Amino acid sequence: MSSIAQFRKDMKRAMTRRRLYARISAMPPSTVREELVAIAQRYENEL
């Protein structure tokens, strides 16, 4: 994979991650919100 393709892939992943955390943060504080954050972090660690 070319370095440009890898860069674009990394940027897309970063934007997707930011959007996900923004959506979770916009939720009212609750147990569900905390669980979603935990799930997102577990998924990130597996990558």
N, C-alpha and C positions, 0 to 999 in steps of 0.2 A: 504494500500500500504506500502510495506516495506521501510525502510529508504534508502536502496540502490537504489531501483526503483525510489524513489522520487528524490534522488541525481542525477541519470542519466537523469531523465526528466528535471530537472532544468539546468543541464549542456548542454543538447541538445538545450533547449530554449535559453540559453545565447549564444551559438555558432551561432545559426540561427540569433539571433539579431545582433551579431557582423558582420556576413556576409552581412546582409541586409544593415546596416549602411555603411559598406565598399563599397558596390556596389553603394550606393547613393553618397557617398563622391567622388567616382572615376568619377562621371559625371561632365561635365563642369558646372560652376556656371550659374544658370538660375532660372527662376520662377518655372519650372517643378521640379527641384531639391529641391527647398524650399518646394513645395507642397508635395513632396514625404516624406520629413522629417516630416512635420506636420502630414501627414496621419499615418506614422509609430509611432509617439509619441502618437497620439490619440488611436491607436490600443493597444499600451503598457499600457496606462492608464486604458483601459477597462478590462485588464486581472486581 
